[in-house]
């Protein structure tokens, strides 16, 4: 049997605010996030690290990032973060880019590498990987310092089947996917932003989105609509042979 190298708790789109009681479309995001973290940490097979893929704070406040820091620091785990369209990247880095937190960059674990990409594009709900990020991705994959790569970002690089949502996707998704096609070591791509779960294959690469820790968007809806599904998260197990074992967990509302 393949040995597990790393077990990730993937959370995304927490949409926290400076005020703990703040709501987004009727959901108290701090309460829903706390419930997700409590549910995940109660699992007997707990995570080795936490991956948080953007839209961590809704109101671009330092207090929001401090809230996230306080809610996750007690886990004692490494927390790997990257920004989404609702984030304030400079404030995020000031508050979160210190151990055990890390914002962006690369994480090595055994024969795996996690590449944390920044798709934030100022003034745009869609995303874009700047030339420097694309070059970093290209160089990291070309270096082949790891046998297997998991590439993480906020925006979806290929259509989700909802015209409104696909209008705020990764603007240079084709260029991103072309870079992945040049490597034989990319095993998976993981993102948030879409507030829904998906799992598919493209050229042998696993492509996954993870639900939000607050509210979900209705899949395959051409106009904006909120789904009835509860908050969620994803387990991601990276195996030594390059396999990715994964499961989405929905957290029952109290």
Backbone as CSV, one residue per row, in Angstrom:
resi,resn,N_x,N_y,N_z,CA_x,CA_y,CA_z,C_x,C_y,C_z
1,UNK,0.832,-1.207,0.000,0.000,0.000,0.000,0.866,1.256,0.000
2,UNK,0.414,2.273,-0.703,1.166,3.525,-0.776,1.149,4.233,0.575
3,UNK,2.260,4.827,0.908,2.373,5.570,2.154,1.845,6.988,1.969
4,UNK,1.146,7.474,2.973,0.665,8.854,2.925,1.777,9.805,3.341
5,UNK,1.997,10.835,2.530,3.032,11.821,2.798,2.481,12.996,3.602
6,UNK,1.276,13.449,3.250,0.719,14.647,3.876,-0.794,14.596,3.815
7,UNK,-1.422,14.945,4.933,-2.891,15.057,4.980,-3.244,16.526,5.187
8,UNK,-3.925,17.102,4.196,-4.294,18.511,4.230,-5.769,18.678,4.563
9,UNK,-6.052,19.649,5.390,-7.414,20.132,5.571,-7.555,21.355,4.674
10,UNK,-8.343,21.226,3.609,-8.528,22.347,2.682,-9.786,23.120,3.058
11,UNK,-9.590,24.395,3.418,-10.695,25.302,3.689,-10.570,26.484,2.730
12,UNK,-11.689,27.089,2.416,-11.631,28.191,1.465,-12.860,29.079,1.605
13,UNK,-12.723,30.332,1.174,-13.839,31.269,1.122,-14.523,31.384,2.487
14,UNK,-13.714,31.713,3.486,-14.238,31.889,4.841,-14.980,33.206,4.997
15,UNK,-14.595,34.233,4.252,-15.289,35.531,4.217,-15.503,36.108,5.626
16,UNK,-14.450,36.103,6.423,-14.537,36.674,7.761,-14.571,38.201,7.696
17,UNK,-15.004,38.805,8.794,-15.103,40.257,8.915,-14.398,40.709,10.196
18,UNK,-14.281,42.008,10.329,-13.720,42.555,11.561,-14.618,42.224,12.751
19,UNK,-15.927,42.294,12.551,-16.899,42.007,13.619,-17.317,40.540,13.563
20,UNK,-17.275,39.883,14.696,-17.575,38.454,14.746,-19.011,38.140,14.354
21,UNK,-19.919,39.089,14.563,-21.331,38.829,14.297,-21.739,39.133,12.855
22,UNK,-20.805,39.602,12.033,-21.145,39.989,10.657,-21.629,38.791,9.845
23,UNK,-22.556,39.095,8.938,-23.169,38.052,8.114,-22.976,38.344,6.635
24,UNK,-22.972,37.289,5.847,-22.971,37.398,4.402,-24.138,36.581,3.880
25,UNK,-25.099,37.275,3.262,-26.313,36.629,2.765,-26.957,35.752,3.840
26,UNK,-27.014,36.309,5.050,-27.705,35.658,6.153,-26.874,34.701,6.971
27,UNK,-25.655,34.405,6.540,-24.794,33.450,7.249,-23.771,34.202,8.086
28,UNK,-23.675,33.874,9.359,-22.617,34.425,10.206,-21.336,33.662,9.871
29,UNK,-20.447,34.302,9.144,-19.291,33.592,8.600,-18.318,33.134,9.677
30,UNK,-18.204,33.889,10.769,-17.308,33.468,11.851,-17.845,32.208,12.531
31,UNK,-19.147,32.154,12.727,-19.746,30.980,13.355,-19.625,29.756,12.456
32,UNK,-19.899,29.918,11.163,-19.822,28.771,10.258,-18.380,28.274,10.134
33,UNK,-17.425,29.212,10.108,-16.019,28.818,10.036,-15.602,28.059,11.294
34,UNK,-16.008,28.563,12.441,-15.686,27.881,13.704,-16.264,26.470,13.723
35,UNK,-17.484,26.317,13.201,-18.117,24.993,13.180,-17.358,24.043,12.258
36,UNK,-16.881,24.547,11.114,-16.111,23.721,10.189,-14.803,23.266,10.824
37,UNK,-14.079,24.197,11.438,-12.801,23.853,12.063,-13.010,22.841,13.186
38,UNK,-14.027,23.063,14.010,-14.307,22.128,15.111,-14.631,20.741,14.572
39,UNK,-15.445,20.683,13.526,-15.835,19.399,12.937,-14.617,18.665,12.386
40,UNK,-13.763,19.379,11.666,-12.590,18.746,11.059,-11.602,18.274,12.118
41,UNK,-11.372,19.104,13.119,-10.387,18.765,14.144,-10.855,17.624,15.046
42,UNK,-12.144,17.346,15.033,-12.672,16.232,15.828,-12.468,14.892,15.125
43,UNK,-12.054,14.930,13.852,-11.805,13.695,13.115,-10.635,12.946,13.738
44,UNK,-10.796,11.655,13.898,-9.732,10.855,14.520,-8.468,10.857,13.680
45,UNK,-8.615,11.011,12.375,-7.474,11.074,11.467,-7.280,12.529,11.063
46,UNK,-6.688,13.297,11.953,-6.589,14.739,11.773,-5.556,15.156,10.750
47,UNK,-5.544,16.449,10.406,-4.635,16.944,9.363,-3.213,17.139,9.859
48,UNK,-2.282,17.129,8.897,-0.901,17.520,9.167,-0.707,19.011,8.964
49,UNK,-1.571,19.615,8.138,-1.478,21.039,7.832,-2.827,21.510,7.310
50,UNK,-3.011,22.819,7.315,-4.237,23.446,6.820,-3.892,24.270,5.580
51,UNK,-4.704,24.141,4.549,-4.552,24.914,3.321,-5.767,25.821,3.182
52,UNK,-5.536,27.132,3.067,-6.615,28.118,2.989,-6.465,28.903,1.692
53,UNK,-7.399,28.688,0.742,-7.191,29.195,-0.614,-8.057,30.413,-0.948
54,UNK,-7.955,31.447,-0.143,-8.444,32.743,-0.554,-9.859,33.118,-0.161
55,UNK,-10.161,34.405,-0.373,-11.374,35.045,0.133,-11.509,34.735,1.626
56,UNK,-10.392,34.904,2.308,-10.355,34.609,3.740,-11.066,35.698,4.529
57,UNK,-10.964,36.944,4.061,-11.603,38.077,4.728,-12.429,38.843,3.704
58,UNK,-13.653,39.178,4.068,-14.575,39.838,3.148,-14.385,41.350,3.101
59,UNK,-14.057,41.951,4.245,-14.058,43.423,4.332,-12.654,44.032,4.313
60,UNK,-11.652,43.246,3.943,-10.276,43.730,3.760,-9.723,44.416,5.014
61,UNK,-10.071,43.904,6.190,-9.622,44.517,7.438,-8.530,43.698,8.102
62,UNK,-7.636,44.392,8.782,-6.621,43.713,9.583,-7.275,42.855,10.663
63,UNK,-8.333,43.369,11.252,-9.024,42.626,12.305,-9.579,41.304,11.788
64,UNK,-10.001,41.288,10.518,-10.490,40.034,9.946,-9.402,38.984,9.858
65,UNK,-8.203,39.388,9.419,-7.086,38.440,9.348,-6.608,38.039,10.741
66,UNK,-6.655,38.962,11.669,-6.305,38.613,13.048,-7.305,37.606,13.616
67,UNK,-8.569,37.740,13.221,-9.580,36.767,13.646,-9.241,35.380,13.103
68,UNK,-8.918,35.303,11.812,-8.532,34.028,11.209,-7.304,33.452,11.906
69,UNK,-6.312,34.303,12.140,-5.086,33.870,12.815,-5.408,33.262,14.181
70,UNK,-6.251,33.952,14.933,-6.599,33.467,16.263,-7.360,32.158,16.234
71,UNK,-8.206,31.986,15.226,-9.035,30.782,15.157,-8.256,29.554,14.704
72,UNK,-7.133,29.759,14.010,-6.364,28.619,13.505,-5.066,28.367,14.263
73,UNK,-4.526,29.404,14.905,-3.235,29.252,15.579,-3.284,28.183,16.657
74,UNK,-4.415,28.073,17.336,-4.521,27.109,18.439,-4.404,25.666,17.964
75,UNK,-4.567,25.429,16.663,-4.419,24.059,16.155,-2.976,23.580,16.254
76,UNK,-2.025,24.534,16.275,-0.623,24.178,16.305,-0.090,23.643,14.990
77,UNK,-0.878,23.758,13.924,-0.501,23.207,12.623,0.031,24.288,11.690
78,UNK,0.844,23.903,10.723,1.177,24.850,9.656,-0.093,25.236,8.900
79,UNK,-0.188,26.505,8.515,-1.336,26.998,7.760,-0.813,27.684,6.500
80,UNK,-1.133,27.137,5.346,-0.651,27.659,4.077,-1.775,28.459,3.412
81,UNK,-1.516,29.735,3.123,-2.552,30.648,2.660,-2.196,31.259,1.311
82,UNK,-3.224,31.646,0.576,-3.054,32.441,-0.636,-4.277,33.339,-0.784
83,UNK,-4.152,34.461,-1.513,-5.241,35.426,-1.577,-6.258,35.148,-2.672
84,UNK,-7.498,35.622,-2.412,-8.556,35.604,-3.413,-8.957,37.014,-3.774
85,UNK,-10.001,37.159,-4.563,-10.399,38.473,-5.053,-10.914,39.397,-3.956
86,UNK,-11.443,38.855,-2.867,-11.943,39.699,-1.780,-10.867,40.028,-0.749
87,UNK,-9.699,39.459,-0.899,-8.642,39.682,0.086,-7.876,40.978,-0.173
88,UNK,-7.166,41.403,0.860,-6.206,42.508,0.767,-4.823,41.881,0.932
89,UNK,-4.137,41.562,-0.167,-2.907,40.769,-0.082,-1.841,41.359,0.836
90,UNK,-1.669,42.669,0.841,-0.633,43.275,1.686,-0.948,43.083,3.160
91,UNK,-2.197,43.308,3.537,-2.592,43.128,4.938,-2.513,41.657,5.312
92,UNK,-2.960,40.787,4.403,-2.870,39.351,4.648,-1.437,38.939,4.965
93,UNK,-0.499,39.406,4.160,0.898,39.039,4.369,1.428,39.594,5.688
94,UNK,1.070,40.834,6.021,1.537,41.443,7.268,1.078,40.655,8.485
95,UNK,-0.152,40.151,8.439,-0.721,39.462,9.601,-0.386,37.968,9.609
96,UNK,-0.393,37.340,8.438,-0.349,35.880,8.388,0.976,35.283,7.943
97,UNK,1.857,36.069,7.326,3.065,35.460,6.771,4.171,35.347,7.809
98,UNK,3.886,34.582,8.850,4.884,34.250,9.875,4.491,32.906,10.471
99,UNK,5.501,32.135,10.867,5.251,30.771,11.338,4.263,30.766,12.502
100,UNK,3.370,29.768,12.501,3.301,28.617,11.593,2.493,28.873,10.316
101,UNK,2.198,30.148,10.030,1.475,30.495,8.816,2.471,30.793,7.690
102,UNK,2.008,30.587,6.459,2.799,30.944,5.282,1.853,31.441,4.208
103,UNK,2.195,32.564,3.587,1.398,33.107,2.490,2.172,32.934,1.190
104,UNK,1.596,32.181,0.254,2.221,31.972,-1.040,3.482,31.129,-0.960
105,UNK,4.196,31.091,-2.077,5.455,30.354,-2.114,5.259,28.886,-2.428
106,UNK,6.166,28.078,-1.909,6.188,26.644,-2.175,6.408,25.898,-0.872
107,UNK,5.788,24.744,-0.759,5.915,23.902,0.434,6.365,22.519,-0.006
108,UNK,7.441,22.033,0.574,7.929,20.690,0.277,7.540,19.741,1.398
109,UNK,7.036,18.573,1.007,6.694,17.525,1.968,7.036,16.192,1.328
110,UNK,8.114,15.575,1.790,8.552,14.327,1.186,8.826,14.515,-0.293
111,UNK,8.227,13.661,-1.123,8.433,13.775,-2.567,7.344,14.609,-3.246
112,UNK,6.603,15.395,-2.447,5.568,16.283,-2.964,5.984,17.746,-2.807
113,UNK,5.462,18.574,-3.712,5.583,20.023,-3.587,4.212,20.658,-3.772
114,UNK,3.866,21.588,-2.868,2.662,22.395,-3.006,3.075,23.759,-3.543
115,UNK,2.503,24.165,-4.657,2.765,25.476,-5.229,1.558,26.359,-4.939
116,UNK,1.779,27.432,-4.174,0.713,28.332,-3.745,0.752,29.582,-4.610
117,UNK,-0.210,29.726,-5.517,-0.195,30.797,-6.496,-1.138,31.932,-6.111
118,UNK,-0.768,33.133,-6.507,-1.543,34.349,-6.235,-2.269,34.756,-7.517
119,UNK,-3.603,34.576,-7.536,-4.396,34.955,-8.706,-5.197,36.233,-8.465
120,UNK,-4.897,36.935,-7.368,-5.595,38.189,-7.067,-5.305,39.217,-8.151
121,UNK,-6.354,39.897,-8.619,-6.228,40.941,-9.630,-7.018,42.147,-9.140
122,UNK,-6.324,43.207,-8.786,-6.949,44.372,-8.148,-8.125,44.900,-8.976
123,UNK,-9.253,45.115,-8.317,-10.427,45.676,-8.967,-11.206,44.707,-9.829
124,UNK,-10.896,43.428,-9.754,-11.537,42.431,-10.610,-11.932,41.231,-9.766
125,UNK,-13.200,40.816,-9.855,-13.610,39.599,-9.163,-13.059,38.356,-9.848
126,UNK,-12.716,38.488,-11.114,-11.982,37.419,-11.779,-10.524,37.464,-11.360
127,UNK,-9.761,36.502,-11.804,-8.366,36.429,-11.387,-7.412,36.436,-12.562
128,UNK,-6.152,36.668,-12.244,-5.100,36.620,-13.252,-3.787,36.255,-12.574
129,UNK,-3.059,35.339,-13.182,-1.706,35.040,-12.733,-0.765,35.986,-13.458
130,UNK,-0.112,36.857,-12.704,0.820,37.811,-13.307,2.009,37.067,-13.916
131,UNK,2.734,37.767,-14.763,3.864,37.148,-15.453,4.850,36.528,-14.465
132,UNK,5.071,37.214,-13.337,6.022,36.698,-12.348,5.531,35.388,-11.735
133,UNK,4.210,35.267,-11.512,3.662,34.025,-10.955,3.742,32.901,-11.981
134,UNK,3.449,33.209,-13.238,3.574,32.182,-14.281,5.020,31.716,-14.422
135,UNK,5.950,32.666,-14.326,7.369,32.299,-14.415,7.776,31.435,-13.228
136,UNK,7.266,31.768,-12.052,7.579,30.971,-10.860,7.032,29.562,-11.011
137,UNK,5.823,29.451,-11.528,5.231,28.142,-11.764,6.067,27.349,-12.763
138,UNK,6.432,27.990,-13.862,7.228,27.326,-14.891,8.568,26.854,-14.334
139,UNK,9.227,27.735,-13.582,10.544,27.394,-13.043,10.450,26.271,-12.010
140,UNK,9.420,26.316,-11.178,9.269,25.277,-10.148,9.036,23.917,-10.778
141,UNK,8.179,23.878,-11.792,7.913,22.603,-12.452,9.133,22.107,-13.218
142,UNK,9.862,23.038,-13.839,11.044,22.650,-14.618,12.171,22.149,-13.733
143,UNK,12.230,22.633,-12.501,13.304,22.227,-11.590,13.202,20.758,-11.205
144,UNK,11.958,20.252,-11.216,11.724,18.833,-10.906,12.349,18.425,-9.578
145,UNK,12.308,19.333,-8.604,12.858,19.008,-7.296,11.950,18.071,-6.507
146,UNK,10.718,17.931,-6.975,9.791,16.989,-6.360,9.271,16.041,-7.432
147,UNK,8.821,14.885,-6.989,8.269,13.915,-7.938,6.836,14.250,-8.311
148,UNK,6.114,14.897,-7.372,4.692,15.151,-7.550,4.369,16.582,-7.109
149,UNK,3.486,17.242,-7.864,3.120,18.625,-7.574,1.606,18.764,-7.418
150,UNK,1.211,19.518,-6.393,-0.167,19.970,-6.228,-0.155,21.482,-6.372
151,UNK,-0.880,22.007,-7.365,-0.906,23.439,-7.648,-2.189,24.021,-7.071
152,UNK,-2.048,25.065,-6.260,-3.180,25.636,-5.527,-3.346,27.108,-5.881
153,UNK,-4.584,27.525,-6.089,-4.884,28.924,-6.370,-6.329,29.194,-5.970
154,UNK,-6.761,30.448,-6.121,-8.134,30.784,-5.716,-9.126,30.612,-6.850
155,UNK,-8.818,31.132,-8.024,-9.781,31.169,-9.124,-9.767,29.889,-9.952
156,UNK,-10.916,29.546,-10.506,-11.022,28.328,-11.308,-10.416,28.555,-12.689
157,UNK,-9.577,27.623,-13.138,-8.874,27.789,-14.410,-9.623,27.240,-15.614
158,UNK,-10.754,26.611,-15.388,-11.548,26.083,-16.493,-13.023,26.192,-16.126
159,UNK,-13.931,26.149,-17.097,-15.339,26.454,-16.831,-15.980,25.518,-15.808
160,UNK,-16.910,26.105,-15.038,-17.687,25.352,-14.063,-19.103,25.067,-14.553
161,UNK,-19.491,25.670,-15.690,-20.822,25.417,-16.229,-21.876,26.405,-15.799
162,UNK,-21.467,27.520,-15.192,-22.381,28.607,-14.821,-21.858,29.876,-15.480
163,UNK,-22.657,30.486,-16.346,-22.140,31.613,-17.130,-21.729,32.779,-16.254
164,UNK,-22.478,33.065,-15.197,-22.117,34.203,-14.333,-20.808,33.929,-13.604
165,UNK,-20.634,32.698,-13.148,-19.446,32.334,-12.397,-18.229,32.233,-13.312
166,UNK,-18.436,31.703,-14.499,-17.326,31.584,-15.435,-16.890,32.942,-15.977
167,UNK,-17.717,33.961,-15.769,-17.323,35.319,-16.116,-16.323,35.927,-15.155
168,UNK,-16.097,35.271,-14.009,-15.118,35.755,-13.023,-14.111,34.650,-12.714
169,UNK,-13.745,33.901,-13.746,-12.767,32.817,-13.613,-11.352,33.374,-13.703
170,UNK,-10.381,32.485,-13.808,-8.999,32.881,-14.053,-8.900,33.376,-15.485
171,UNK,-8.565,34.658,-15.674,-8.605,35.267,-17.004,-7.611,34.618,-17.966
172,UNK,-6.475,34.197,-17.451,-5.475,33.540,-18.305,-5.370,32.053,-17.968
173,UNK,-6.547,31.445,-17.819,-6.590,30.025,-17.502,-5.958,29.142,-18.565
174,UNK,-6.134,29.514,-19.830,-5.545,28.709,-20.909,-4.018,28.687,-20.814
175,UNK,-3.441,29.843,-20.517,-1.980,29.927,-20.387,-1.506,29.095,-19.202
176,UNK,-2.259,29.151,-18.114,-1.947,28.351,-16.931,-1.976,26.864,-17.253
177,UNK,-3.031,26.422,-17.929,-3.167,25.002,-18.236,-2.092,24.533,-19.218
178,UNK,-1.690,25.401,-20.133,-0.617,25.051,-21.065,0.689,24.782,-20.321
179,UNK,0.961,25.572,-19.285,2.158,25.336,-18.488,2.083,23.988,-17.777
180,UNK,0.915,23.662,-17.261,0.763,22.371,-16.590,0.984,21.222,-17.572
181,UNK,0.529,21.418,-18.811,0.658,20.363,-19.811,2.116,20.069,-20.165
182,UNK,2.990,21.035,-19.896,4.406,20.844,-20.206,5.107,19.956,-19.182
183,UNK,4.447,19.713,-18.053,5.071,18.926,-16.988,4.379,17.579,-16.844
184,UNK,5.157,16.578,-16.504,4.595,15.263,-16.226,4.490,14.993,-14.727
185,UNK,4.731,16.025,-13.932,4.762,15.816,-12.487,3.580,16.448,-11.750
186,UNK,2.736,17.182,-12.460,1.561,17.776,-11.810,0.508,16.692,-11.633
187,UNK,0.110,16.493,-10.391,-0.889,15.461,-10.075,-2.271,16.062,-9.808
188,UNK,-2.287,17.317,-9.354,-3.580,17.903,-9.033,-3.545,19.411,-9.023
189,UNK,-4.732,20.004,-9.236,-4.947,21.448,-9.104,-6.142,21.627,-8.185
190,UNK,-6.005,22.563,-7.245,-6.998,22.730,-6.199,-7.341,24.209,-6.069
191,UNK,-8.648,24.533,-6.008,-9.040,25.942,-5.908,-10.295,26.118,-5.073
192,UNK,-10.621,27.404,-4.819,-11.841,27.785,-4.110,-12.717,28.613,-5.031
193,UNK,-13.161,29.780,-4.541,-13.846,30.805,-5.341,-15.258,30.429,-5.771
194,UNK,-15.476,29.188,-6.173,-16.738,28.805,-6.803,-17.800,28.364,-5.799
195,UNK,-17.439,28.243,-4.521,-18.403,27.889,-3.478,-19.190,26.627,-3.848
196,UNK,-18.507,25.628,-4.325,-19.126,24.352,-4.661,-18.027,23.308,-4.847
197,UNK,-18.404,22.052,-4.727,-17.450,20.952,-4.877,-17.463,20.435,-6.305
198,UNK,-16.275,20.148,-6.817,-16.159,19.478,-8.110,-14.872,18.659,-8.110
199,UNK,-14.849,17.643,-8.963,-13.694,16.745,-9.023,-13.695,16.095,-10.396
200,UNK,-12.705,16.423,-11.220,-12.635,15.866,-12.563,-11.188,15.646,-12.976
201,UNK,-11.007,15.084,-14.150,-9.677,14.776,-14.659,-9.451,15.519,-15.974
202,UNK,-8.210,15.957,-16.181,-7.815,16.548,-17.465,-6.384,16.111,-17.744
203,UNK,-6.192,15.351,-18.797,-4.860,14.853,-19.167,-4.178,14.157,-17.983
204,UNK,-4.967,13.431,-17.215,-4.422,12.685,-16.093,-4.196,13.494,-14.830
205,UNK,-4.571,14.782,-14.842,-4.400,15.654,-13.678,-5.747,15.812,-12.972
206,UNK,-5.749,15.660,-11.670,-6.962,15.813,-10.860,-7.260,17.300,-10.675
207,UNK,-8.480,17.734,-11.009,-8.895,19.130,-10.915,-10.046,19.220,-9.923
208,UNK,-9.838,19.982,-8.822,-10.785,19.951,-7.721,-11.115,21.345,-7.203
209,UNK,-12.387,21.563,-6.913,-12.804,22.754,-6.174,-13.441,22.307,-4.868
210,UNK,-13.380,23.189,-3.883,-13.837,22.863,-2.538,-14.915,23.852,-2.111
211,UNK,-15.953,23.375,-1.438,-17.011,24.286,-0.998,-16.522,25.284,0.041
212,UNK,-17.271,26.349,0.181,-16.963,27.396,1.158,-17.283,26.938,2.576
213,UNK,-16.617,27.562,3.534,-16.945,27.307,4.931,-18.191,28.084,5.363
214,UNK,-18.782,28.852,4.439,-20.045,29.527,4.784,-21.156,29.059,3.842
215,UNK,-21.493,29.821,2.802,-22.594,29.452,1.915,-22.073,28.960,0.568
216,UNK,-22.961,28.244,-0.160,-22.566,27.657,-1.446,-23.348,28.291,-2.591
217,UNK,-22.737,28.260,-3.802,-23.404,28.708,-5.015,-24.039,27.500,-5.705
218,UNK,-25.214,27.714,-6.285,-25.926,26.635,-6.956,-25.192,26.235,-8.231
219,UNK,-24.770,24.973,-8.352,-24.048,24.543,-9.552,-24.918,24.625,-10.814
220,UNK,-24.261,24.880,-11.939,-24.900,24.861,-13.261,-26.055,25.844,-13.390
221,UNK,-25.955,26.954,-12.667,-26.969,28.005,-12.752,-26.390,29.183,-13.524
222,UNK,-27.061,29.597,-14.591,-26.535,30.683,-15.410,-26.656,32.039,-14.728
223,UNK,-27.565,32.176,-13.781,-27.663,33.398,-12.989,-27.307,33.081,-11.545
224,UNK,-26.910,34.112,-10.809,-26.476,33.887,-9.434,-27.597,33.268,-8.602
225,UNK,-27.267,32.210,-7.878,-28.218,31.567,-6.975,-27.446,30.865,-5.871
226,UNK,-28.009,30.880,-4.683,-27.390,30.231,-3.525,-27.946,28.828,-3.381
227,UNK,-27.059,27.887,-3.152,-27.436,26.487,-2.967,-27.899,26.261,-1.532
228,UNK,-28.591,25.146,-1.320,-29.061,24.807,0.021,-28.044,23.999,0.816
229,UNK,-26.923,23.653,0.198,-25.927,22.845,0.899,-25.295,23.628,2.043
230,UNK,-24.895,22.924,3.098,-24.300,23.575,4.265,-22.818,23.886,4.045
231,UNK,-22.156,24.465,5.040,-20.705,24.681,4.945,-19.958,23.371,4.710
232,UNK,-18.750,23.496,4.132,-17.988,22.284,3.846,-16.491,22.511,3.833
233,UNK,-15.766,21.408,3.706,-14.311,21.427,3.586,-13.879,20.168,2.858
234,UNK,-12.599,20.050,2.583,-12.089,18.897,1.847,-10.853,18.326,2.539
235,UNK,-10.818,17.009,2.650,-9.588,16.316,3.035,-8.803,16.005,1.766
236,UNK,-7.496,16.236,1.800,-6.621,15.922,0.674,-5.439,15.127,1.209
237,UNK,-5.359,13.864,0.810,-4.254,12.994,1.208,-3.306,12.820,0.030
238,UNK,-2.056,13.242,0.217,-1.034,13.119,-0.820,-0.209,11.871,-0.540
239,UNK,-0.242,10.939,-1.486,0.390,9.647,-1.293,1.747,9.606,-1.987
240,UNK,2.640,8.794,-1.456,4.018,8.750,-1.956,4.108,8.338,-3.416
241,UNK,3.130,7.589,-3.907,3.155,7.139,-5.309,2.524,8.153,-6.258
242,UNK,2.138,9.335,-5.733,1.557,10.375,-6.573,0.046,10.390,-6.594
243,UNK,-0.572,9.440,-5.946,-2.032,9.408,-5.909,-2.563,10.479,-4.943
244,UNK,-3.708,11.023,-5.275,-4.403,11.951,-4.380,-5.698,11.294,-3.935
245,UNK,-5.829,11.072,-2.643,-7.086,10.595,-2.075,-7.794,11.796,-1.452
246,UNK,-9.063,11.955,-1.729,-9.736,13.162,-1.263,-11.197,12.900,-0.963
247,UNK,-11.734,13.707,-0.064,-13.142,13.592,0.331,-13.651,14.965,0.731
248,UNK,-14.828,15.328,0.235,-15.505,16.545,0.672,-16.418,16.207,1.833
249,UNK,-16.388,17.040,2.856,-17.224,16.833,4.042,-18.136,18.036,4.196
250,UNK,-19.427,17.756,4.352,-20.408,18.807,4.590,-20.724,18.844,6.070
251,UNK,-20.766,20.011,6.641,-20.939,20.166,8.087,-22.412,20.459,8.380
252,UNK,-23.094,19.556,9.074,-24.514,19.778,9.373,-24.698,21.064,10.179
253,UNK,-25.708,21.823,9.807,-25.990,23.056,10.540,-26.679,22.718,11.849
254,UNK,-26.282,23.448,12.893,-26.830,23.167,14.221,-28.312,23.505,14.276
